[in-house]
């Protein structure tokens, strides 16, 4: 059988058209998401945008540290941050990155493997420029400071690690069955530098991991969706009171499968306060931000206020989702004899519980640094804020987006003032 060979110019044109299609779909899907959450994105951009970009630039130094690491725990910690950023980036945008049903249909046509990998890398690499920036800066740094031989060795490692993380993004978009196993295996290369101090060995391990990850992407074993059974504690039982059963209904509405990944990511962010605030607690020197001198305690208070505000902002998101999605369900239960008061109380209790559990690491650090009284102030603020959210966002379609911005700003200022005085 004679295999038809596509001319190089035609192949390049096809690759360009497929990348263009993916970009158009990505832009349209992202624009729709931004339109739905424009005020939330604006707020996050104002609060965390400059800080996130500064962190990405600063990550070039930890990347250099992995190349000459002396501590295994430090290598694990740094590589975990890089891996988490790439997983988070591709997971949040999975729908926009995979090209939609149109591209999935095109991918099932007999495209060559070279075209498919060229489209994936040509599409993902430019979009991931921001999170790949530490690798680019690290490349410049090693060529400016190391000897020629050492710069070549370090450059090989940096490039292979960057390719490995891009391939992991491709596995996320593909929903590959072996994603978690390959993420864990990616720790082998940086750890080998600490254990054996042989850079050639680390390059060899990195090359094998890139090859294995690429092979798994080619095989494309998709993970099957897991059927999560409803826990017994959330099942309605006739022997229990109406209020208890309605409380379970409220929990089930919030913890539905469609947004479970979003909830998990939120709790990972909320519990990251235990690490972030611990780092600030270890600082001894005064920081200068915008010509303002800030002590370590004030920085901790600022970050604590940021976490409390972000948690309350997420409660707004949950309440908006409940009010928008379950209007018909609420009417059904009202017709069965559930009063508005019972529905409101059970929903408020659930939202209070989520807010307090998410804020638990932050509250513990507030107790350690500011005392029990200020922690109680924070709990009181959250209780009041959740009740206010319930009142304001009963009909979210009638609430102007600037209300969320104003409320968030007020919560941040009040939280910081309560912690400072």
Secondary structure, 3 states (H helix, E strand, C coil): CCCCCCCHHHHHHHHHHHHHHHHHHHHHHHHHHHHHCHHHHHHHHHHHHHHHHHHHHHHHHHHHHHHCCCCHHHHHHHHHHHHHHHHHHHHHCHHHHCCHHHHHHHHHCCCCHHHHHHHHHHHHHHHCHHHHHHHHHHHHHHHHHCCHHHHHHHHHHHHHHHHHHHHHHHHHHHCECCHHHHHHHCHHHHHHHHHHCCHHHHHHHHHHHHHHHHHHHHHCCECCCCCCCCCHHHCCCCCCCHHHHHHHHHHHHHCCHHHHHHHHHHHHHHHCHHHHHHHHHCCCCCEEECCEEECHHHHHHHHHHHHHHHHHHHHHHHHHHHHHHCHHHHHHHHHCCCCHHHHHHHHHHHHHHHHHHHCHHHHHHHHHHHCHHHHHHHHHHHHHHHHHHHHHHHHHHHCCHHHHHHHHHHHHHHHHHHHHC
